[in-house]
């Protein structure tokens, strides 16, 4: 419990630092979002509206510490500001429009890749030199070594353009309306997500498999594994209850980082497949200099990484008695 308390305090301090940086960095930049919007209207906006625009974005006149307290008050009340590129839509509603698509695509694909990679890595280490270790692992490692966008474009060219098995992009058929009670809409969503999800799985599974295989080889040389085998325990129990339980611990940290960055979307896959997730929103925000939206997405990613790492610390305590 003391270990979790220390880790919890550490993550709270890290979260406070991230929130503070999210406030100060945009104010060190020249100009502000209100000036960008004023320029976009090309003289059609009354100059007297500038102060109201600055106030809506949190760039008000006054001492910096008062602005900081106002920023914290707005943040804890769920107010992330107004999006420049989608003015006057709030940043929170813009992010919420893309986060569901990202969680369904990138989240599910990452968990599938992690689960399959861990299982294949365990089996490859236990039966070294056989088919999984000598053929499957090199195959996935080679695919993972290619640039991610190259694999995505190759998948899109072969399976979407040439064979026509999958749609070229987007999250669902543009002729349909969003209706999760309609099986036609759900089927369209699944069809559009299969190819980008398959791309994520194929390009990441090799890393998980290789990492778990190397961890397993180190654990299998330990004395307690030899002792478990000498006691006559079943092969399945030795592999999964003794070896894999300890070998998976280092991989959990990497998995926690990936879970946190899921909220940021897999940027390249969402760009190649025109998938309307948070990664696509982030690219749009950068291109249109939408600082409030960039701030909101960066803060969301940072907090998600911290929360995911804290959850993994809880799993560490449950899986590893040494942490207790």
C-alpha positions as CSV (number, residue, x, y, z in Angstrom):
1,X,0.0,0.0,0.0
2,X,2.9,2.3,0.8
3,X,4.3,1.6,-2.7
4,X,1.1,2.6,-4.4
5,X,0.8,5.7,-2.2
6,X,4.3,6.9,-3.3
7,X,3.5,6.2,-6.9
8,X,0.2,8.0,-6.6
9,X,1.9,11.1,-5.2
10,X,4.5,11.0,-8.0
11,X,1.8,10.8,-10.7
12,X,-0.2,13.7,-9.1
13,X,3.0,15.9,-9.2
14,X,3.6,14.8,-12.8
15,X,0.0,15.7,-13.8
16,X,0.3,19.1,-12.1
17,X,3.5,19.8,-14.0
18,X,1.8,18.8,-17.3
19,X,-1.2,21.0,-16.6
20,X,1.1,23.9,-15.8
21,X,3.2,23.5,-18.9
22,X,0.0,23.3,-20.9
23,X,-0.9,26.8,-19.6
24,X,2.5,28.5,-19.9
25,X,3.8,27.3,-23.3
26,X,1.0,28.9,-25.5
27,X,1.5,32.2,-23.6
28,X,5.2,32.2,-24.6
29,X,4.2,32.0,-28.3
30,X,3.7,35.3,-30.3
31,X,0.1,36.2,-30.8
32,X,-3.0,34.4,-29.5
33,X,-5.9,32.3,-31.0
34,X,-8.2,35.4,-31.0
35,X,-5.8,37.1,-33.5
36,X,-5.9,34.1,-35.7
37,X,-9.7,34.1,-35.8
38,X,-9.7,37.9,-36.4
39,X,-7.4,37.4,-39.4
40,X,-9.6,34.6,-40.8
41,X,-12.6,37.0,-41.0
42,X,-10.5,39.4,-43.1
43,X,-12.0,42.6,-41.7
44,X,-15.5,41.4,-41.3
45,X,-15.2,41.2,-37.5
46,X,-15.7,44.2,-35.3
47,X,-12.3,45.0,-33.6
48,X,-14.3,45.6,-30.4
49,X,-14.9,41.8,-30.3
50,X,-11.2,41.0,-29.8
51,X,-11.3,41.3,-26.0
52,X,-14.3,39.0,-25.8
53,X,-12.5,36.5,-28.1
54,X,-9.4,36.6,-25.9
55,X,-11.5,36.1,-22.8
56,X,-13.2,33.1,-24.3
57,X,-9.8,31.5,-25.0
58,X,-8.5,32.4,-21.5
59,X,-6.0,35.1,-22.8
60,X,-7.4,37.9,-20.5
61,X,-5.5,40.9,-19.2
62,X,-4.2,40.8,-15.7
63,X,-1.4,39.2,-13.6
64,X,-0.2,35.8,-14.8
65,X,-1.1,34.1,-11.5
66,X,-4.7,35.3,-11.8
67,X,-4.9,33.9,-15.3
68,X,-3.4,30.6,-14.1
69,X,-6.0,30.3,-11.3
70,X,-8.8,31.1,-13.9
71,X,-7.3,28.4,-16.2
72,X,-7.3,25.8,-13.4
73,X,-10.9,26.7,-12.5
74,X,-12.0,26.3,-16.1
75,X,-10.0,23.0,-16.5
76,X,-11.5,21.4,-13.4
77,X,-15.0,22.4,-14.5
78,X,-14.4,20.6,-17.8
79,X,-13.9,23.8,-19.9
80,X,-10.9,23.3,-22.3
81,X,-11.6,26.4,-24.3
82,X,-12.9,27.2,-27.8
83,X,-11.6,25.5,-30.9
84,X,-10.1,28.0,-33.4
85,X,-10.6,25.8,-36.5
86,X,-14.2,24.9,-35.5
87,X,-15.2,28.2,-33.8
88,X,-17.4,28.5,-31.7
89,X,-17.4,24.8,-30.9
90,X,-15.8,23.9,-27.5
91,X,-12.6,21.9,-27.5
92,X,-14.2,19.2,-25.3
93,X,-16.9,18.4,-27.8
94,X,-14.4,18.4,-30.7
95,X,-12.2,15.9,-28.9
96,X,-15.2,13.7,-27.9
97,X,-16.3,13.5,-31.5
98,X,-13.0,11.7,-32.3
99,X,-12.1,9.8,-29.2
100,X,-14.7,7.1,-29.6
101,X,-13.5,6.2,-33.1
102,X,-9.9,6.1,-31.8
103,X,-10.7,3.9,-28.8
104,X,-12.7,1.5,-31.0
105,X,-10.0,1.2,-33.6
106,X,-6.6,1.7,-32.0
107,X,-7.6,0.5,-28.6
108,X,-8.9,-2.8,-29.7
109,X,-6.1,-3.4,-32.2
110,X,-3.4,-2.6,-29.6
111,X,-4.9,-5.0,-27.1
112,X,-5.2,-7.8,-29.7
113,X,-1.6,-7.2,-30.8
114,X,-0.4,-7.3,-27.2
115,X,-2.3,-10.5,-26.3
116,X,-1.3,-12.4,-29.4
117,X,2.3,-11.1,-29.2
118,X,2.6,-12.2,-25.5
119,X,1.2,-15.7,-26.2
120,X,3.4,-16.2,-29.3
121,X,6.5,-14.9,-27.4
122,X,5.8,-17.3,-24.5
123,X,5.5,-20.3,-26.9
124,X,8.5,-19.2,-29.0
125,X,10.8,-19.1,-25.9
126,X,9.5,-22.4,-24.5
127,X,10.1,-24.2,-27.8
128,X,13.2,-22.4,-29.0
129,X,14.4,-23.2,-32.5
130,X,11.1,-24.5,-33.7
131,X,8.6,-23.0,-36.2
132,X,7.4,-20.1,-34.1
133,X,10.9,-19.1,-33.1
134,X,12.6,-19.6,-36.4
135,X,9.9,-18.5,-38.9
136,X,7.0,-16.6,-37.4
137,X,9.1,-14.3,-35.2
138,X,11.4,-13.2,-38.1
139,X,8.4,-12.7,-40.3
140,X,6.7,-10.3,-37.9
141,X,10.0,-8.6,-37.0
142,X,10.6,-7.8,-40.7
143,X,7.1,-6.4,-41.1
144,X,7.5,-4.3,-38.0
145,X,10.9,-2.9,-39.3
146,X,9.1,-1.3,-42.3
147,X,7.9,2.3,-41.9
148,X,4.4,2.3,-40.6
149,X,2.9,4.4,-43.3
150,X,4.5,2.2,-46.0
151,X,2.7,-0.9,-44.6
152,X,-0.5,1.0,-44.4
153,X,-0.2,2.3,-48.0
154,X,0.7,-1.2,-49.2
155,X,-2.3,-2.8,-47.4
156,X,-4.6,0.0,-48.9
157,X,-3.2,-0.6,-52.4
158,X,-3.5,-4.4,-52.4
159,X,-6.6,-5.1,-50.4
160,X,-8.7,-1.9,-51.1
161,X,-7.7,-0.6,-54.5
162,X,-6.7,-3.8,-56.4
163,X,-8.8,-6.6,-54.7
164,X,-11.6,-4.3,-53.5
165,X,-12.1,-6.4,-50.3
166,X,-12.1,-3.3,-48.1
167,X,-13.2,0.4,-48.4
168,X,-10.6,3.0,-49.2
169,X,-11.1,5.0,-46.1
170,X,-13.2,6.8,-43.6
171,X,-15.0,5.2,-40.6
172,X,-18.2,4.2,-42.3
173,X,-20.1,4.7,-45.6
174,X,-20.7,8.4,-46.2
175,X,-24.2,7.7,-47.4
176,X,-25.2,6.4,-44.0
177,X,-26.2,8.4,-40.9
178,X,-24.7,7.7,-37.5
179,X,-27.1,5.2,-35.9
180,X,-25.6,2.6,-33.6
181,X,-29.0,0.8,-33.4
182,X,-28.8,0.0,-37.1
183,X,-27.1,-3.2,-38.1
184,X,-26.3,-1.7,-41.5
185,X,-24.4,1.1,-39.9
186,X,-22.5,-1.2,-37.5
187,X,-21.6,-3.5,-40.3
188,X,-20.2,-0.6,-42.3
189,X,-18.2,0.6,-39.3
190,X,-16.7,-2.9,-38.9
191,X,-15.9,-3.2,-42.6
192,X,-14.1,0.2,-42.6
193,X,-12.1,-0.6,-39.4
194,X,-10.8,-4.1,-40.4
195,X,-8.0,-2.9,-42.7
196,X,-6.5,-0.2,-40.5
197,X,-6.8,-2.5,-37.4
198,X,-5.1,-5.3,-39.3
199,X,-2.3,-2.9,-40.2
200,X,-1.8,-1.9,-36.6
201,X,-1.7,-5.5,-35.4
202,X,0.7,-6.7,-38.1
203,X,3.2,-3.8,-37.5
204,X,3.2,-4.0,-33.7
205,X,2.9,-7.7,-32.9
206,X,6.5,-8.5,-33.7
207,X,7.8,-6.1,-31.1
208,X,5.6,-7.6,-28.4
209,X,6.5,-11.1,-29.4
210,X,10.3,-10.4,-29.5
211,X,10.2,-8.6,-26.1
212,X,8.3,-11.4,-24.4
213,X,10.4,-14.1,-25.9
214,X,13.6,-12.5,-24.6
215,X,12.1,-11.9,-21.2
216,X,11.0,-15.6,-21.1
217,X,14.4,-16.9,-22.0
218,X,15.9,-15.0,-19.1
219,X,13.3,-16.2,-16.6
220,X,13.5,-19.9,-17.8
221,X,17.2,-20.0,-16.7
222,X,16.2,-19.2,-13.1
223,X,16.6,-21.8,-10.4
224,X,12.9,-21.7,-9.3
225,X,11.9,-22.9,-12.8
226,X,14.3,-25.9,-12.6
227,X,12.9,-26.5,-9.1
228,X,9.3,-26.4,-10.4
229,X,10.2,-28.9,-13.2
230,X,12.0,-31.2,-10.6
231,X,8.8,-31.2,-8.5
232,X,7.0,-32.8,-11.4
233,X,4.6,-29.9,-12.1
234,X,2.9,-29.9,-15.5
235,X,4.5,-28.1,-18.4
236,X,1.6,-25.7,-18.8
237,X,1.7,-24.7,-15.1
238,X,5.5,-24.1,-15.2
239,X,5.2,-22.0,-18.4
240,X,2.3,-19.8,-17.5
241,X,2.1,-19.8,-13.7
242,X,5.9,-19.6,-13.0
243,X,7.8,-18.3,-16.0
244,X,5.3,-16.1,-17.9
245,X,3.9,-14.4,-14.8
246,X,7.4,-12.9,-14.1
247,X,8.5,-12.4,-17.7
248,X,5.4,-10.3,-18.6
249,X,6.2,-7.6,-15.9
250,X,8.6,-5.5,-18.0
251,X,6.2,-5.7,-21.0
252,X,3.4,-4.2,-18.9
253,X,5.1,-0.9,-18.7
254,X,5.4,-0.6,-22.5
255,X,1.8,-1.7,-22.7
256,X,0.7,1.0,-20.3
257,X,2.5,3.6,-22.4
258,X,0.8,2.4,-25.5
259,X,-2.6,2.4,-23.8
260,X,-2.1,6.0,-22.8
261,X,-1.1,7.1,-26.3
262,X,-4.1,5.3,-27.7
263,X,-6.1,8.4,-26.9
264,X,-3.9,10.3,-29.2
265,X,-4.7,8.0,-32.0
266,X,-2.4,6.2,-34.2
267,X,-1.6,9.3,-36.2
268,X,-0.3,7.7,-39.4
269,X,-2.9,5.1,-39.7
270,X,-5.7,7.6,-39.2
271,X,-4.1,9.9,-41.9
272,X,-3.6,7.1,-44.5
273,X,-7.1,5.7,-44.0
274,X,-8.8,9.1,-43.4
275,X,-10.1,7.8,-40.1
276,X,-11.8,10.5,-38.0
277,X,-10.1,9.8,-34.7
278,X,-8.1,12.1,-32.4
279,X,-4.9,11.6,-34.4
280,X,-6.6,13.0,-37.4
281,X,-7.9,15.9,-35.2
282,X,-4.4,16.6,-34.0
283,X,-3.0,16.8,-37.6
284,X,-5.9,19.2,-38.5
285,X,-5.2,21.3,-35.4
286,X,-1.5,21.6,-36.3
287,X,-2.2,22.6,-39.9
288,X,-4.8,25.2,-38.9
289,X,-2.8,26.4,-35.8
290,X,-5.7,25.5,-33.5
291,X,-3.7,26.0,-30.3
292,X,-6.6,25.3,-27.8
293,X,-7.4,22.0,-29.6
294,X,-3.7,21.0,-29.6
295,X,-3.5,21.9,-25.9
296,X,-6.6,19.8,-25.1
297,X,-5.3,16.7,-27.0
298,X,-1.8,16.9,-25.6
299,X,-3.2,17.2,-22.0
300,X,-5.5,14.3,-22.6
301,X,-2.7,12.1,-23.9
302,X,-0.4,13.1,-20.9
303,X,-3.1,12.3,-18.3
304,X,-4.0,9.1,-20.0
305,X,-0.4,7.9,-19.9
306,X,-0.1,8.7,-16.2
307,X,-3.4,6.9,-15.4
308,X,-2.4,3.9,-17.4
309,X,1.0,3.7,-15.7
310,X,-0.6,3.9,-12.3
311,X,-3.0,1.1,-13.2
312,X,0.0,-1.0,-14.3
313,X,1.7,-0.3,-10.9
314,X,-1.4,-1.8,-9.2
315,X,-1.0,-4.9,-11.4
316,X,2.7,-5.0,-10.4
317,X,1.7,-5.2,-6.7
318,X,-0.8,-8.0,-7.6
319,X,1.6,-10.0,-9.7
320,X,5.0,-9.5,-8.1
321,X,5.2,-10.2,-4.3
322,X,8.5,-8.3,-4.2
323,X,6.6,-5.0,-4.8
324,X,4.5,-5.8,-1.7
